[in-house]
Amino acid sequence: MNDEDTAVQLRRTIIHLARRFNASATDEGLTPSQASTLGLIAARGPIPLSEVARVDSLNPTMVSRIVGVLESRGLVERRKDPDDQRAYLAVSTDKGEALHRRIRDQRVAGIIEASRQLPPDQRRSIAEALPALEALAEAMP
């Protein structure tokens, strides 16, 4: 298999996995973007909205809309940034933390369940490939 074939297969596989993961968010009434933003805020909060935009590769207007929806559902709060009174920080609420954990736990359980259907050598190959996949993700523009 050449580099192009590998890249096409990897992309196809990642898209397929992403669709499966996104189903757990929609089951909870969130869009994939909302779930991603909630996860980022839960993991890194309090986090500046500008940082959410950078990490999630979204424009600031879209981040503001997504955070607004999450805020209206009681999942996150906006707070003035004490270091920059013109900026806001996003912080997840207890309700947001619980929802994030539920989505994450559903995703992890799905991976565990699916991986148990694989032969041990394939499970080992996936585990061994993780550092290379993480490095690839970091190297992507």
C-alpha positions in Angstrom: 0.0 0.0 0.0 1.4 3.4 -1.0 1.3 6.6 1.0 -1.8 7.9 -0.8 -3.7 4.7 -0.3 -2.8 4.7 3.4 -3.9 8.3 3.8 -7.2 7.6 2.1 -7.9 4.6 4.2 -6.9 6.4 7.4 -9.2 9.3 6.5 -12.1 7.0 5.8 -11.6 5.2 9.0 -11.4 8.3 11.1 -14.5 9.7 9.5 -16.4 6.4 10.2 -15.2 6.5 13.9 -16.2 10.2 14.2 -19.7 9.4 13.0 -20.0 6.7 15.6 -18.7 9.0 18.4 -21.0 11.8 17.2 -24.0 9.5 17.7 -23.4 9.6 21.5 -23.6 13.4 21.5 -26.8 13.5 19.4 -28.3 11.0 21.8 -27.8 13.6 24.5 -29.3 16.4 22.4 -26.0 18.0 21.4 -24.6 18.6 18.0 -21.1 17.2 17.5 -19.7 20.8 17.7 -21.5 21.5 20.9 -20.3 18.2 22.4 -16.7 19.0 21.3 -16.9 22.5 22.8 -18.4 21.2 26.0 -15.7 18.5 26.3 -12.9 21.1 25.7 -14.4 23.5 28.3 -14.9 20.6 30.8 -11.3 19.4 30.3 -9.5 22.8 30.2 -11.8 25.3 31.8 -11.9 28.0 32.8 -10.7 28.7 29.2 -10.8 31.9 27.2 -13.3 31.8 24.3 -10.5 32.7 21.9 -8.7 29.5 23.0 -11.8 27.5 22.4 -11.9 28.9 18.9 -8.3 28.1 18.3 -8.3 24.6 19.6 -11.6 23.6 17.9 -10.7 25.4 14.7 -13.8 27.5 14.7 -14.4 31.2 14.1 -15.1 33.3 17.2 -18.7 34.0 16.1 -19.4 30.3 15.9 -17.8 29.7 19.3 -19.9 32.4 20.8 -23.1 30.8 19.3 -22.1 27.3 20.5 -21.3 28.6 24.0 -24.5 30.5 24.0 -26.5 27.3 23.4 -24.5 25.5 26.1 -25.1 28.4 28.5 -28.8 28.4 27.8 -28.9 24.7 28.7 -27.1 25.4 31.9 -24.0 23.4 30.8 -21.5 26.2 30.8 -21.1 29.8 32.2 -19.3 32.8 30.8 -17.2 34.7 33.3 -15.1 37.9 32.8 -11.5 37.1 32.4 -9.8 38.6 35.5 -6.6 39.2 33.4 -8.5 40.9 30.5 -11.8 42.6 31.3 -12.6 42.6 27.6 -12.5 38.8 27.3 -14.6 36.0 28.7 -13.7 32.6 30.1 -16.0 29.6 29.6 -16.5 27.3 32.6 -18.5 24.1 32.7 -21.2 23.8 35.3 -21.9 20.7 37.4 -24.6 19.8 34.9 -22.2 20.3 32.0 -19.5 18.2 33.8 -22.0 15.4 34.3 -23.2 15.4 30.7 -19.6 15.5 29.4 -18.7 12.5 31.6 -21.8 10.6 30.3 -20.9 11.2 26.7 -17.3 10.3 27.3 -18.2 7.2 29.2 -20.6 6.1 26.4 -17.8 6.6 23.9 -15.3 4.7 25.9 -17.8 1.8 26.6 -18.4 1.6 22.8 -14.7 1.3 22.1 -14.3 -1.3 24.7 -17.3 -3.3 23.5 -16.2 -3.1 19.9 -12.5 -3.9 20.7 -13.6 -7.1 22.5 -14.9 -8.4 19.2 -11.4 -8.1 17.7 -8.7 -10.7 17.9 -6.0 -9.9 20.5 -3.3 -9.2 17.9 -5.5 -6.4 16.3 -6.2 -4.9 19.8 -2.5 -4.9 20.4 -1.8 -3.3 17.0 -4.3 -0.5 17.8 -2.7 0.2 21.2 0.8 0.2 19.6 -0.4 2.6 16.9 -1.7 5.2 19.3 1.5 7.1 19.8 2.1 7.4 16.1 -1.5 8.5 15.5 -1.2 11.1 18.3 2.0 12.4 16.7 0.3 12.5 13.3 -2.6 14.5 14.8 -0.1 17.0 16.3 1.8 17.3 12.9 -1.4 18.1 10.9 -1.7 21.7 9.9 
